[in-house]
Amino acid sequence: YKRQILELLSKNSVHYTDLGKKVCAPCHPFATIYTFNSQLRYLLSNSYIERVARGVYQITHRGTQYLHLLTA
């Protein structure tokens, strides 16, 4: 999920609801909003993403570097 979230945010800032739908919909049946929330909290707490407005998130420079590590 981390990679999917970061890839979506690398294109543009995304609202929480849209982000959750885009991440959980194409995934396996075990993908739930709870697992999505835990991954989102992890990325926020490690400064890979930031909240720019109420419910709107964007990737940080550190998050871009982390995304490159995940895709390598």
ABEGO torsion letter per residue (X at the ends): XAAAAAAAAAABBBBAAAAAAAAAAABBAABBAAAAAAAAAAAAAAGABBBABBGBBBBBAAAAAAAAAAAX
